[in-house]
Amino acid sequence: MKKRGIGMASIFYGTGYGNGFPDVSSAVVEIHDDGSATVLTGAADCGQGSNTVLAQIAAEELGIPIEKITLISADTDCTPDAGTTAATRQTYTSGNAVKLAAAKAKKILLDFAAGVLAVNTIDGLDIKDGYVYVKTFPQKRISVAELASHARFKGNRLIGEASFTTHSTMVDPETGQGAPYYPYAFATQIAEVEVDTETGKVEVIRIVAAHDVGRAINKIAVEGQIQGGVAQGVGWALTEEVELKNGQIQNPSFTEYLIPTALDVPEVTPVIVETYEETGPYGAKGVGEPAMLPTMPAILNAIYNAVGVRITELPATPEKILKALKEKEQKNA
């Protein structure tokens, strides 16, 4: 007999290294005389999409098309340190560093533009679509390329360097008070499963995953992060287990250590909950690890809802579920 159940789980997760540990990212942004810009960042993109997001942040701050951005990342020969790609931190920490560096380069450009466009202060200027213009008279404008070329001819290098440090404090061991992480991400996921009571096999039918990401810089990338995190969470809940004996791994290959395949991943419905994180770049927070954390407990709660047994040791294999069902039957006999 197959029985279906629904389970839910909610989490909060602190961004960055936390607990007062130095969490710093640095970046360099330079505007060139063809109107393009180069971004140097030590942030390593290992598939999560930070290169795209950081380029978007730079383009937005500089007011030029993203096609004009060249991003060089994780090159120890030329890029500044941006810390590790871990702890759900690169969009927030390196994103802030890139935004600050771009703002510095932009200010140098606008200072030069103020003289060319005959305005008293750069507060009266802005940049959009590759043009610097007077806010009160937008028709009065000049291209970033032309301005940058003039600036370079006069010996001005349009370059900004900046670092951003995440603010956290160690927890007081006496009072338990402090701000060990900042900011926090929040998420809730709902899982629907089907449990075969004869074999113990669990099939995850679908997952609805709602995540507070601050402002989504790139919604497609955020959805991809959520979907990938759910896939990992399914493996965490149902199949993945490192088997050790005398300190040696007994299942060292993917033949024995089972991760979900494309056929095992359920229907995933990402729900992006946009808030505005005041300390984040354009209001953004991270979504790395939080994407997988609620999946496992949501699945285990759904199993309980379906067949009335609690699995308290991961993964929830068919053997463990059959054992729990047998013990439940004996207890009720």
N, C-alpha and C positions, 0 to 999 in steps of 0.2 A: 504493500500500500504506500502511496505517495501522499505526503501531507505538506501543505504550504504554510509559511509563517512570515510575519513582518517584524523587523526589529529596527531600532533607532539608536544612534549614539551621537553625542556631542562632545567637542573638545575645544580647549584653548591652547595656544602654543606660542611661546615666546620667541621673537625674532633675534637672531644673532647669537654671539658666544655667551653673553649674559654673565650675571653675578659679578660685575665690576671688571671682568677681563677686558683688556684693551681690544676694541673692535673698530678698526680703522680701514678705510678704503681711500685711495688717491686716484686722481685722473688728471690728464692733460688734454686740452682742446686748443687747436690752432686753426684759424681761418686763413685760407690761401687766396692769392690774388685772382684766381679764376672763380671765386665765389663758393668754392667747396670748403670742407673742413675735415680735419683728421682728429679722431678721438683715440687717445692712448689709455688703456686700462688693463690692469693685471687680472681682471675677472675672467676666469676660465669658463667658457660655455661648453658644457658637456652634454648638450642636447636640450637643456631646459629653455633656451631662447634668450639668454641674457644679452648676447650680441645685438639682437634685433631691438630689444627693449632699450638698451643703453643708446643705440643709434637714434631711436625715436625720441628719447629724452633730449639728446643733443640737438636734433633737428628742431624740436619744438622751442627750445630755449633760444636758439640762434635765429629762428624764423626763416630757415631755408628748407628746401625739399629734402626728404630723407635720402633720395638718390645722390645728393651732394655730400653725403657723409661717408667717410672711409673710417672704419673702426678696426684698430689693431689691438688684439687682446692676448693676454697670457704669453707675452714674448719677453723672456727675462733679459733680453739684450736691450730693450728700449721702453718697456711699459713699467709704470710705477706699481708698487705693491697694492693689491686690492684684497688681500686676505684670501681665505679658502672659499671655494664654492661649496658651501655647507651652511647648515643652520638657517636656511631660508632667508639669506641675508643679502644676496647680490643686487636684486632689484632695489631694495631699500637703501643699503649702505653705498654700493657703487653707483646706484642711480642718483643719489644725493651728491656724491663726489663729482660725477659727470655734469650734473646740473649747475653746481657751483663753479666748476672750471669753465663751462660754456658761458655762464653769466659774466665771468671776468673777461673773457675774450670779447664778448659782446659789448661790454662797457668801453673797452679800448676802441672798438670800432665806432661806437656811438659818439665818443668824445671827439674823434676825428670828423665824424659826419656832422656834428653840430657846427663846426666851422665852415664846412662845405655848403651846408644848407642854410646857414645864417640864422640859427636859432640860439637863444641864450643858454638853454640847458638841455641836457639829454632827456629830461623828463618829458619834453615835448616831442620826442622821437620814438618810433617803434620799428620793428622789422617783421615783414610778412612776405612769404613767397619769394624770398631772395631780394627784396627791396627794402631800403631804409626810407621811411617817409615821415612827413610832419603830421602829427595826429590831427591838428586842426585844419590842415589843408593837404589831404592825402595825395592830391595830384602832384605835389612837390615832393619828388622822390629821386633816389639814385640807387643803382643796383649795388648789392654787396660786393660783387666782383670788381666793379669800377672803383668803389671806395677802398677795397682791400689793396687793389693795385696802386692807387695813389698813396695809401698809407705806407706800403712797402717801399715805394720809390723814395719816400721821405725818411726811410729808416725805421719805421714803426713795425714791430712784429706783433701780430694780433694773436697772442697766445695767453691762455689762462691755465693756471695750475691750482689745484685745490684738494683738500682732504676732508673727509667727513668721519666723525667719531660718533658711534652710537652711545647714547647715555644710559648707563645702568649703574646700580650700586649694589654692593654685596649685602646679603641678608644678615641682619644682626643675629648672631647665634643665641643671644639671650632672649630677645623679644620676638624673633621670627619676622621682623619688619624690614622692608627695603624695597627696592625696585630692581629685581634681578634681571629682568628682560624688558625691552621696549622696542617696538610696539608688540602687541599680541594679535595673533590671528585667531579667528573663531570659525567653527564649522559644525554642521549637522548633516549626517547621512542616514538615509532610510534604505534598508535592504529587504528584498523579497526573495525567499529561498524555497526550494522544494526538497524535502527529505524522504528518501526511500527507506521505509522502516524495515524492509527485508534485507537490504544490503548495507545500509548506513551511509550510502552515497548522498552527498549534498550538491545540489545544483543551484547556483546563484542566478536568479531570473533577471533581476534588474537592481540597479542602485540609483537613487536620487541623491545627489551630492550638492549641498548648499554651502558656499564658502564666502566668508567676508574677506575680501582681498584689498580693502581700501578702494582706490580707484584702479580699474583694470587698464593698464597702459596698452596692452595688446590682448583683446578678448579671446582671439583664437588660440594664442599661446596659453592663456589661463585655462581655457577649456581642455587643452591638451595636457597640461599639468595635472588637472583634476582627473582626467580619464586614465592617465598613466599611473597616478597615485592609487586609484581604485584597483587597477590591475595588480599592483604590488600588494595591496591590502588583501585581495582575494587569496593570493599565494600565502601570505602571512597567516590568514585564518585557516586555510584548508589543507595546504600541501607542503609548505616549506619547513624543513627541520634539519638542522645540522646534527648528525649522529657522531658522537665521540666515544672512543674507547681507548683508555690509557693515553689520553692526550692526542690521539690521532683521529683525523676525520675519516669516517667510514663510508661516506657517500660524496666523494670529491668531484663527481661529474654530474651533468644535468640529466644523465640517465637515472641516477638515484636521487638526486636533489631536485625535486619537482617544482618548476615554476609554471605559472599559467601560460598557456599558448593563446593564440588569437581565438581559438575555439572555446576556451574556458572563460574568456572575459565576457561578462554579462552586458546587457544594454545599460549604458551609463548616461544619465541625464544631469549634466552640470548646471547648477544654478549659481550665477555670479551675483553676490550681494555686494553692491558698491556702497561703501561709506567713504569718508574722506579723512585720511590720516594726516593731521596737520604737519607732522614732522617728516612726512614722506615726500619723495619726488612727485609732484603733481598729485599728491594724496595717496600714493601707492604703498602697499605692504607686500609681503611675500606670500607664496602659496606652495612652496616646495614640499617639505615633510607633512604639513597639515593635510595635504590631499589624500594621504594614505591612512592617517591615524584613526579616523572614525570607522573605517571600513570593517576592520576585524571585529570590534565589539558589536557593531550593527548586525553583522552576519551571525555572531554567536547568540545575540538576543533573538534574531529571527528563527534560529534553530530551536531555541527554547519555546518560542511562541508556536512553532509547528508541532513539536513532539513532547514538550514538557520536560526536557532534560537540560541541565547546565553542564557545558563543557568548560572545564577550568584549566585545562592543559593544552597548549597549542602544539601542532595544528589539530584541528577537529577532524581527524581521520575517520573513515567508515568504521574501523575497529573500535575506536573510542566511543563513537555514537552507539554502536550495537551493544557494547558493554554497559553503557549508561542506560540504555533502554531495557536491557535484561535486569539490571539492578532495580530499576523503577518497577518493573513487572513483579519481581520477587517481593519488593517492599509492599506492594499493594495487594499481594496474594492473601 
